[in-house]
Amino acid sequence: MIFMTREQMRLYDRMAIEKYGVIGPILMENAGRGAALVVLESAREHPGPIVIVCGKGNNGGDGFVIARHLANAGLAPRVALLGRRADLGGDARLNADILAAMDWPIAEIPGGADAVAGILACSAIVVDAIFGTGLEREVEGIHRTAIEAINNSGAHVIAVDLPSGLDADTGRALGVAVRASRTATFACLKRGLVVHPGVDLAGEVTVVDIGAPARIAGEVGTDGVLLDAAEIEGILRPRAADTHKGTYGHLLLVAGSPGRTGAALMAGLAALRSGAGLVTLAVPGSILPAMDRDKPLEVMLEPLLDTIDDPVGDAQIARLDALIAGKTAAGFGPGSGVTGSMGAILRALLERASMPLVVDADGITLLAGMEPEALGSRRHPTVLTPHPGEMGRLMSRSTADVQAERIPIAREHARRTGAHIVLKGARTVIAAPDGRIAVNPTGNPGMASGGSGDVLTGIVGGLLAQGIDAWGASTLGAYVHGQAGDRAAERMGETALLATDILDAMPSVLTELER
């Protein structure tokens, strides 16, 4: 499902009116009627008084349309205007005048906290039609008072287009924002509705068709897609009968170090679970006996360095070349360590592996200490899977900066380096070098535990090994990883969830996607 930025939505509306002649009153009528259906649906579960709180702009105009359709359906919504009717203009004035011609009262509230709280008293449903996507300044005055009163009302809150006070691009509150139970958004999702904290403030989101030509989205361009089953359909295909293990590729994964063998083993098993025909873990020789004892039977082991501090010379590079030979994808990072020697191995892998490569964990920390050309000069597909702290190290930004601008930062780094970025966290962001963005809605807080990222690395690596392109492996990998985490949480709960539970849930998720 597509989403747009504030500016893209402005252009969308302008093109609908100026290029295609779908005049503003028609767009507002369609928007308000669709939102009214959402309110009517909620009214069946939340019977009682309905209050519609309108601002003076087009969002308020949508609220007046909603009021008319609810009245026509036999309900009796109370309508409050944060201002005076005399100050209204354009399509909002038109629809307020229609209500007035119906002798439907509009309570004018130019100011006063008591007046706002009074009109919301005993309401079962409050419709928030104060601000839409255009808001860019901090909320203050009567509007702040109204938003706070809505949040304190205890009612079922339905936001019109966006929860008022929510920044359409960042998903953050502009000082204060409505906490909605549902949001009826118009034409398509907005970026602020698909990232946190906007996800939580919006509640359940319904996209309302406003009757503009569908082709406008292609002409305006979109900011990205919110992944769902339809978006990843067809990436993973059912297996043909006349295939063998070589058909599904061979992943080489450089991983593991003393005390951190589990990261390597989980990544290797995840790669096999995702469908790779063969998986070889390249590990320090000093830990090979212990890993050989503990590893899944299906995973193969090969020594690379003896320890993660061994000097890297011609013999070690020749050994790496031998391990690369015949592989269809490579990975680096889970539990590998961040020594100078492992940095040299990663640099050699970047230069010499003429195959897709996924880098995670310690590998990303090592990358952050290299010159940009180390990655940018690579001519083969590369996927990086950083968490926000690692993303900050890559871009010399704080973790807080990354979290505040997840989509722009992931897009910027993908374009700069030519790598696909899978920025982990709540609502994982996938960015391609060509500017494409996907946001993954699957996953839960229980996955914020050790080993979960190693499983994701293995999934992406296993998909790359099968010949799936970097965008498909990144989007499908993130979706499957999160969906398996959700499936595991249904059984285990979030608090007790372990990375190995995600591995155990993968088969059922993949089986559904193969159909």
C-alpha positions in Angstrom: 0.0 0.0 0.0 1.5 3.3 -1.1 2.2 6.3 1.1 3.0 9.9 0.3 4.7 12.9 1.9 2.9 16.2 2.7 4.2 17.9 -0.5 3.2 14.9 -2.6 -0.3 15.1 -1.2 -0.5 18.8 -1.9 0.5 18.1 -5.5 -2.0 15.2 -5.7 -4.9 17.5 -4.7 -3.7 20.2 -7.1 -3.4 17.9 -10.0 -6.9 16.4 -9.3 -8.4 19.9 -9.5 -6.3 21.7 -12.1 -5.4 18.9 -14.5 -8.4 16.6 -14.2 -11.1 19.1 -13.2 -12.2 17.2 -10.1 -13.2 20.3 -8.2 -12.6 20.9 -4.5 -16.2 20.5 -3.4 -16.4 17.0 -5.1 -13.1 15.9 -3.4 -14.4 17.1 0.0 -17.8 15.5 -0.5 -16.2 12.1 -1.4 -13.7 12.4 1.5 -16.4 13.3 4.1 -18.8 10.6 2.9 -16.2 7.9 3.1 -15.1 9.1 6.6 -18.8 9.1 7.6 -19.0 5.4 6.8 -16.1 4.8 9.1 -17.9 6.7 11.9 -21.1 4.7 11.3 -19.2 1.5 11.5 -17.7 2.5 14.8 -21.1 3.7 16.1 -22.4 0.2 16.1 -19.7 -0.8 18.7 -19.8 2.6 20.5 -23.4 3.7 20.6 -24.1 7.1 22.1 -23.6 10.8 21.5 -21.3 11.8 18.6 -19.4 15.1 18.6 -17.5 16.4 15.6 -14.8 19.0 16.4 -14.0 21.1 13.3 -11.2 23.5 12.5 -11.6 26.4 10.2 -9.7 24.8 7.2 -10.5 22.0 4.8 -10.3 19.4 7.5 -13.1 21.2 9.3 -15.0 21.2 6.0 -14.6 17.4 5.9 -16.1 17.4 9.3 -19.2 19.3 8.1 -19.7 16.8 5.3 -19.5 14.0 7.9 -22.1 15.7 10.0 -24.5 15.9 7.1 -24.2 12.2 6.2 -24.5 11.1 9.8 -27.7 13.3 10.1 -29.0 11.7 6.9 -28.4 8.3 8.5 -30.6 9.2 11.4 -27.9 10.1 13.9 -27.7 13.5 15.7 -24.1 14.6 15.8 -23.1 17.7 17.7 -20.9 20.0 15.6 -18.4 22.3 17.3 -16.3 24.8 15.3 -13.1 26.1 16.8 -13.7 29.7 15.6 -16.6 31.5 14.0 -18.6 30.6 10.9 -18.0 34.1 9.6 -14.3 33.4 9.3 -14.7 30.3 7.1 -13.9 30.4 3.5 -13.8 28.1 0.4 -15.2 24.6 0.5 -15.4 24.6 4.3 -17.7 27.6 4.2 -19.8 25.9 1.5 -20.4 22.8 3.6 -21.0 24.8 6.8 -23.7 26.8 4.9 -25.3 23.5 3.8 -25.6 22.4 7.4 -27.0 25.8 8.3 -29.6 25.5 5.6 -30.6 22.2 7.1 -31.1 24.1 10.4 -28.3 21.9 11.9 -26.6 23.8 14.8 -22.9 24.5 14.7 -21.6 25.6 18.1 -19.0 28.3 17.7 -16.1 28.0 20.2 -13.6 30.8 19.6 -11.9 30.1 22.9 -12.2 28.7 26.5 -11.2 25.4 27.9 -14.6 25.0 29.7 -16.6 25.3 26.5 -14.5 22.6 24.7 -14.8 20.2 27.6 -18.5 20.9 28.0 -19.4 20.0 24.5 -17.4 16.8 24.7 -19.0 15.7 28.0 -20.7 12.3 27.8 -19.7 11.7 24.2 -19.3 8.1 23.0 -17.5 9.1 19.8 -15.5 12.2 19.0 -14.6 13.0 15.4 -11.4 15.0 15.2 -11.6 17.3 12.1 -9.3 20.1 13.4 -6.1 19.9 11.3 -5.2 17.8 8.2 -1.9 17.2 6.5 -0.9 20.8 6.1 0.0 21.5 9.7 3.7 22.3 10.2 3.8 24.5 13.3 3.5 23.8 17.0 -0.1 23.5 18.1 -1.2 26.3 20.5 -4.2 28.2 21.8 -7.8 26.9 21.4 -6.5 24.1 19.2 -4.2 22.8 21.8 -7.0 23.1 24.4 -9.3 21.1 22.1 -6.8 18.3 21.4 -6.1 17.9 25.1 -9.8 17.8 25.9 -10.3 15.2 23.2 -7.6 13.0 24.6 -9.1 13.3 28.1 -12.7 12.7 27.0 -12.5 8.9 27.3 -14.5 8.7 24.0 -13.7 6.5 21.0 -11.8 9.0 18.8 -11.9 9.0 15.0 -9.4 11.3 13.3 -10.1 12.8 9.9 -7.2 12.3 7.5 -4.6 12.6 10.3 -4.8 12.9 14.1 -4.7 16.6 14.6 -1.3 17.8 15.7 0.5 14.9 14.0 3.3 15.9 11.6 2.4 14.3 8.2 6.0 13.6 7.4 7.7 12.7 10.7 4.8 11.0 12.6 5.7 13.2 15.6 3.4 15.3 17.6 3.8 19.1 17.0 3.7 19.8 20.7 0.5 17.8 21.2 -1.5 15.5 19.0 -4.8 13.6 19.1 -4.6 10.0 20.2 -7.1 8.4 17.9 -8.7 4.9 18.0 -9.2 5.1 14.3 -8.1 7.3 11.4 -10.0 7.7 8.1 -7.2 9.0 5.8 -7.8 10.3 2.3 -6.5 9.0 -1.0 -3.5 7.1 0.4 -1.5 6.7 3.6 0.8 9.5 4.7 4.4 8.9 5.8 3.5 10.0 9.3 1.0 7.3 9.6 3.4 4.4 8.9 6.2 5.3 11.3 6.3 5.7 15.0 4.9 7.4 17.0 2.3 8.2 14.3 1.4 4.5 14.1 0.3 4.5 17.7 -1.4 7.9 17.6 -3.5 7.0 14.5 -4.9 3.7 15.7 -6.6 1.6 13.1 -6.2 3.3 9.7 -8.7 3.2 6.8 -7.9 4.7 3.4 -10.9 6.5 1.9 -11.2 6.9 -1.8 -11.8 10.6 -2.7 -12.6 10.0 -6.4 -9.5 11.4 -8.0 -8.1 9.5 -11.0 -5.9 6.7 -9.9 -3.2 7.6 -12.4 -2.4 10.7 -10.4 -0.4 8.7 -7.9 1.9 7.5 -10.7 2.3 11.1 -12.0 3.0 12.6 -8.6 5.2 9.8 -7.3 5.0 8.1 -3.9 7.2 8.2 -0.9 7.1 4.4 -0.5 5.0 1.3 0.2 3.8 -0.3 3.4 4.5 -4.0 3.0 1.7 -6.5 3.0 1.2 -9.9 1.5 0.3 -8.4 -1.9 3.6 -6.4 -2.0 5.8 -9.5 -1.6 3.6 -12.0 -3.5 5.6 -13.9 -6.1 9.0 -13.2 -4.6 9.2 -16.7 -3.1 8.0 -19.3 -5.7 6.9 -22.9 -5.1 9.7 -25.3 -5.9 9.7 -27.3 -9.1 9.8 -31.1 -8.9 13.1 -31.5 -10.9 15.4 -29.4 -8.7 18.2 -30.2 -6.3 20.1 -28.4 -3.5 22.4 -26.6 -6.0 19.3 -25.0 -7.5 18.8 -23.0 -4.4 22.3 -21.6 -3.9 25.1 -21.8 -1.4 25.6 -19.1 1.2 29.1 -18.4 2.7 28.7 -16.7 6.1 31.7 -15.3 7.9 30.6 -15.2 11.5 31.3 -16.3 15.0 34.0 -15.7 17.6 34.8 -17.0 21.1 31.7 -16.6 23.3 29.5 -15.6 20.3 29.1 -18.9 18.4 25.3 -18.7 18.9 25.0 -15.7 16.6 26.7 -17.6 13.7 24.7 -20.7 14.3 21.3 -18.9 14.4 22.2 -17.0 11.2 23.2 -20.2 9.4 20.0 -22.0 10.4 17.9 -19.1 9.4 19.5 -19.1 6.0 18.6 -22.8 5.6 15.1 -22.2 6.9 14.7 -19.5 4.3 15.4 -22.0 1.5 19.1 -21.8 0.8 20.3 -25.1 -0.6 23.6 -25.1 1.3 25.1 -22.9 4.0 28.8 -22.8 5.0 30.0 -20.9 8.1 33.5 -19.6 7.9 34.7 -19.4 11.5 37.9 -19.0 13.5 39.7 -22.3 13.7 40.0 -22.0 17.4 36.2 -22.3 17.9 35.6 -24.8 15.1 35.6 -27.9 17.4 33.0 -26.4 19.8 30.8 -25.2 16.9 31.1 -28.6 15.2 29.7 -30.1 18.4 26.8 -27.7 18.7 25.9 -26.8 15.2 22.7 -27.9 13.4 23.5 -31.0 11.3 22.7 -29.3 8.1 25.2 -26.4 8.5 28.7 -26.9 7.2 31.8 -25.3 8.9 35.1 -24.2 7.4 38.0 -22.5 9.2 39.2 -19.1 8.0 41.6 -17.5 10.5 42.8 -19.4 13.5 41.7 -16.5 15.8 40.0 -13.2 15.1 43.3 -11.4 15.8 45.5 -13.4 13.3 47.4 -11.2 10.8 45.8 -11.3 7.4 48.3 -11.8 4.6 48.3 -13.5 1.2 47.7 -17.0 2.6 44.6 -15.9 4.4 43.2 -14.0 1.4 43.9 -17.1 -0.7 41.9 -19.1 1.8 39.0 -16.6 1.6 39.1 -16.8 -2.2 38.8 -20.6 -1.9 35.8 -20.3 0.3 34.1 -17.8 -2.0 34.5 -20.1 -5.0 31.2 -21.7 -6.0 29.1 -19.7 -3.6 26.1 -17.7 -4.8 25.9 -15.2 -1.9 28.0 -14.2 1.1 27.3 -12.7 4.5 29.5 -11.1 7.2 29.0 -10.0 10.8 27.0 -12.1 13.2 29.3 -12.5 16.2 32.4 -12.0 14.0 34.2 -9.6 16.2 35.5 -6.1 15.4 39.3 -6.7 15.3 41.6 -5.2 12.7 42.0 -8.7 11.2 38.2 -9.1 10.8 38.2 -5.7 9.2 40.7 -6.8 6.7 38.6 -9.9 5.9 35.5 -7.7 5.4 37.4 -5.4 3.1 38.7 -8.3 1.0 35.1 -9.7 0.9 33.8 -6.4 -0.4 36.5 -6.3 -3.1 36.7 -9.9 -4.1 33.2 -11.4 -3.7 31.5 -11.1 -7.1 28.2 -12.1 -5.6 25.4 -10.5 -3.4 26.6 -9.7 0.1 24.7 -9.0 3.3 26.5 -7.3 6.2 25.2 -7.0 9.7 26.2 -6.4 13.4 30.0 -6.4 13.8 30.4 -6.0 10.1 28.5 -2.7 10.2 30.7 -1.4 13.0 33.7 -2.3 11.0 32.3 -0.6 7.9 31.7 2.6 9.9 35.5 2.8 10.4 36.3 2.5 6.7 36.4 5.1 4.1 33.1 5.5 2.1 34.8 4.1 -1.1 35.1 0.7 0.6 31.4 0.1 0.0 30.6 2.6 -2.7 33.1 1.1 -5.2 31.5 -2.4 -4.9 29.8 -3.5 -8.2 27.6 -6.3 -6.8 24.4 -6.1 -4.7 25.0 -5.3 -1.1 22.5 -5.3 1.8 23.2 -3.7 5.2 21.0 -4.5 8.1 21.8 -2.0 10.9 19.9 -1.2 14.0 19.5 2.5 14.8 22.7 2.8 16.7 24.7 1.1 14.0 23.0 3.4 11.4 24.1 6.4 13.4 27.7 5.1 13.4 27.6 4.7 9.6 26.4 8.3 9.1 28.1 10.0 12.1 24.6 10.8 13.5 23.1 10.2 16.9 20.7 7.3 17.5 18.0 9.9 18.3 18.6 11.6 14.9 18.2 8.3 13.1 15.0 7.4 15.0 13.5 10.9 14.2 14.2 10.6 10.5 14.3 6.9 9.7 13.0 7.1 6.2 15.1 10.0 5.0 18.3 8.7 6.6 17.9 5.2 5.2 17.2 6.6 1.8 20.2 9.0 1.9 22.6 6.2 2.9 21.3 3.8 0.3 21.8 6.5 -2.4 25.2 7.4 -1.2 26.6 3.9 -0.9 24.7 2.0 -3.5 23.7 -0.6 -0.9 20.2 -1.7 0.1 19.6 -0.6 3.7 17.4 -2.6 6.1 17.1 -0.2 9.1 15.8 -2.4 11.9 13.5 -1.5 14.7 9.8 -0.8 15.1 8.5 -0.5 11.5 11.7 -1.6 9.8 12.6 0.6 6.8 14.0 -0.8 3.6 15.7 1.6 1.3 17.1 0.9 -2.2 19.8 2.9 -4.0 17.3 4.1 -6.6 15.3 5.8 -3.8 12.6 3.2 -3.3 11.3 2.8 0.3 9.3 0.1 2.0 8.2 0.0 5.6 7.5 -3.3 7.2 4.6 -3.5 9.6 5.2 -7.0 10.9 7.1 -7.7 14.2 6.6 -6.9 17.9 8.6 -5.6 20.9 9.3 -9.1 22.0 11.8 -9.4 19.1 14.0 -6.7 20.8 16.4 -9.4 22.2 19.7 -10.9 21.4 19.9 -13.0 18.3 16.9 -11.6 16.5 19.1 -9.6 14.1 21.3 -12.6 13.4 18.2 -14.5 12.3 17.3 -11.6 9.9 20.8 -11.7 8.5 20.5 -15.4 7.8 17.1 -15.0 6.2 18.3 -12.2 3.8 21.5 -14.1 3.0 19.5 -17.3 2.3 17.2 -15.5 -0.1 20.1 -13.8 -1.9 21.8 -17.2 -2.3 18.7 -18.4 -4.1 19.0 -15.7 -6.7 16.4 -13.3 -5.4 17.4 -9.7 -6.0 18.5 -7.4 -3.2 15.2 -5.5 -3.0 13.2 -8.7 -3.0 15.4 -10.4 -0.4 15.4 -7.3 1.8 11.6 -6.7 1.7 10.6 -10.4 1.9 13.3 -11.0 4.6 12.1 -8.2 6.8 8.4 -9.3 6.3 9.0 -13.0 7.1 11.2 -12.2 10.0 8.6 -9.9 11.6 5.7 -12.3 10.8 7.5 -15.2 12.3 8.1 -13.1 15.4 4.4 -12.3 15.5 3.5 -15.9 15.1 6.0 -16.9 17.9 4.6 -14.1 20.2 1.1 -15.5 19.8 2.4 -18.8 21.3 5.1 -17.6 23.7 4.1 -14.0 24.6 6.4 -11.1 24.0 8.3 -11.1 27.3 9.5 -14.7 26.9 10.2 -14.5 23.2 13.6 -15.8 22.0 15.3 -15.6 18.7 15.1 -19.3 18.4 11.4 -19.0 18.7 11.4 -16.9 15.5 13.4 -19.7 13.8 10.8 -22.2 14.9 7.9 -20.1 13.5 9.5 -19.5 10.1 8.2 -22.7 8.4 4.5 -21.9 8.9 5.0 -18.3 7.6 7.0 -19.4 4.5 4.5 -22.2 3.8 1.7 -19.6 3.5 3.8 -17.4 1.2 4.5 -20.2 -1.2 0.9 -20.8 -2.0 
